[in-house]
Amino acid sequence: MLLAPATLRRLRLDAVLILLLLAASLVAYGAAWPLLLAALVGWAFVVSLMDKAPHYGGPLADPDQGYDLRLPKALSRLVLNTNLHGTHRRHPHLPWTAMPQAFRRDGAGYAGSYLTAPWRQLRGSMPLAPEPADPGGF
């Protein structure tokens, strides 16, 4: 439960530790603090881009939607098989090491390349599907 007292304590402790780490980083960077800011903004951009890539263009109403994206085996292991996001959504209980076997077992296909798919998002928002017409006229 998100609002349980123990959970709230952990969340608050995490927040305080993050703020302390940021403050210590600012002190360590001193006059070069704009470099820290640029690094944090760049990191946030990459995380956001990669986090949404396996969902871009998928149906909004399906919380389990996710695409599997092609990536060479060595790179796939380097990113902990996050390119197999659709497989992860179908089998959320499996560890990352079991994703390639589950992908093959499912007979799943790739929806594009992990290296190019994230950049599709820069085209902008996808149009929403039109709502079905109300047969009752209301």
C-alpha positions as CSV (number, residue, x, y, z in Angstrom):
1,M,0.0,0.0,0.0
2,L,1.5,3.3,-1.1
3,L,0.2,5.4,1.8
4,A,1.2,2.9,4.5
5,P,3.3,4.5,7.3
6,A,6.3,2.3,6.6
7,T,6.1,3.1,2.8
8,L,5.8,6.8,3.5
9,R,8.8,6.7,5.8
10,R,10.9,5.0,3.1
11,L,9.7,7.5,0.4
12,R,10.6,10.5,2.6
13,L,14.0,9.0,3.5
14,D,14.7,8.5,-0.2
15,A,13.6,12.0,-1.0
16,V,15.9,13.5,1.7
17,L,18.9,11.4,0.6
18,I,18.4,12.4,-3.0
19,L,18.3,16.1,-2.1
20,L,21.4,15.7,0.1
21,L,23.2,14.0,-2.8
22,L,22.2,16.8,-5.2
23,A,23.3,19.4,-2.6
24,A,26.7,17.7,-2.1
25,S,27.1,17.5,-5.9
26,L,26.4,21.2,-6.3
27,V,29.0,21.9,-3.6
28,A,31.5,19.6,-5.3
29,Y,31.0,21.2,-8.7
30,G,31.3,24.7,-7.3
31,A,31.5,27.3,-10.0
32,A,31.1,24.6,-12.6
33,W,27.5,23.8,-11.5
34,P,26.1,24.5,-15.0
35,L,28.0,21.3,-16.1
36,L,26.1,19.3,-13.4
37,L,22.8,20.9,-14.5
38,A,23.5,20.0,-18.2
39,A,24.4,16.4,-17.2
40,L,21.2,16.0,-15.2
41,V,19.0,17.5,-18.0
42,G,20.8,15.2,-20.5
43,W,20.3,12.2,-18.3
44,A,16.6,13.0,-17.8
45,F,16.1,13.3,-21.6
46,V,17.7,10.0,-22.3
47,V,15.8,8.2,-19.5
48,S,12.5,9.7,-20.7
49,L,13.2,8.9,-24.4
50,M,14.2,5.3,-23.7
51,D,11.4,4.7,-21.1
52,K,8.6,5.6,-23.6
53,A,10.2,4.1,-26.7
54,P,8.6,0.6,-26.3
55,H,5.2,2.1,-26.0
56,Y,5.1,4.8,-28.6
57,G,2.3,4.3,-31.1
58,G,0.7,1.5,-29.1
59,P,-2.9,1.5,-27.9
60,L,-3.4,3.9,-24.9
61,A,-6.1,1.8,-23.3
62,D,-3.9,-1.2,-22.9
63,P,-1.7,-0.9,-19.8
64,D,0.2,-4.1,-20.7
65,Q,1.2,-2.9,-24.2
66,G,4.8,-2.8,-25.1
67,Y,6.9,-3.6,-28.1
68,D,9.9,-5.9,-28.5
69,L,12.7,-4.2,-30.3
70,R,15.7,-5.7,-32.1
71,L,19.1,-5.4,-30.7
72,P,22.3,-7.4,-31.1
73,K,22.7,-10.0,-28.3
74,A,25.7,-8.4,-26.6
75,L,24.0,-5.0,-26.5
76,S,20.7,-6.6,-25.3
77,R,22.6,-8.1,-22.3
78,L,24.2,-4.7,-21.7
79,V,20.8,-3.0,-21.3
80,L,19.4,-6.0,-19.3
81,N,17.1,-7.0,-22.2
82,T,15.0,-3.9,-21.9
83,N,14.6,-4.1,-25.6
84,L,12.2,-7.1,-24.9
85,H,9.7,-4.9,-23.2
86,G,6.6,-6.6,-24.8
87,T,7.9,-9.9,-23.5
88,H,8.4,-8.4,-20.0
89,R,4.8,-7.1,-20.1
90,R,3.5,-10.6,-21.0
91,H,5.8,-12.2,-18.3
92,P,6.4,-9.6,-15.6
93,H,7.4,-12.3,-13.1
94,L,10.5,-13.4,-15.1
95,P,14.0,-12.1,-14.4
96,W,15.7,-10.1,-17.1
97,T,17.9,-13.1,-17.9
98,A,14.9,-15.2,-18.9
99,M,13.4,-12.7,-21.4
100,P,15.2,-14.0,-24.6
101,Q,14.0,-17.5,-24.0
102,A,10.4,-16.3,-23.3
103,F,10.5,-14.2,-26.4
104,R,11.5,-17.2,-28.5
105,R,9.0,-19.4,-26.8
106,D,6.2,-16.9,-27.5
107,G,7.1,-16.8,-31.1
108,A,7.1,-13.0,-30.8
109,G,8.4,-10.7,-33.5
110,Y,10.3,-7.4,-33.4
111,A,8.5,-4.1,-33.9
112,G,11.6,-2.3,-35.0
113,S,15.1,-1.5,-33.8
114,Y,16.0,-0.5,-30.3
115,L,18.6,1.9,-31.8
116,T,16.1,3.8,-34.0
117,A,12.7,3.4,-32.3
118,P,13.3,6.0,-29.6
119,W,13.7,8.7,-32.2
120,R,10.2,8.1,-33.6
121,Q,8.9,10.0,-30.6
122,L,10.4,13.2,-31.8
123,R,7.8,13.3,-34.6
124,G,5.3,14.3,-32.0
125,S,2.1,12.9,-30.4
126,M,0.2,10.2,-32.0
127,P,-3.5,11.0,-33.0
128,L,-6.1,9.4,-30.8
129,A,-8.4,6.9,-32.4
130,P,-11.8,8.3,-33.1
131,E,-14.5,7.5,-30.6
132,P,-17.2,5.1,-31.9
133,A,-20.5,6.9,-32.8
134,D,-23.3,6.6,-30.3
135,P,-26.1,4.6,-31.9
136,G,-28.7,6.1,-29.6
137,G,-28.0,9.6,-30.8
138,F,-27.2,11.0,-27.4
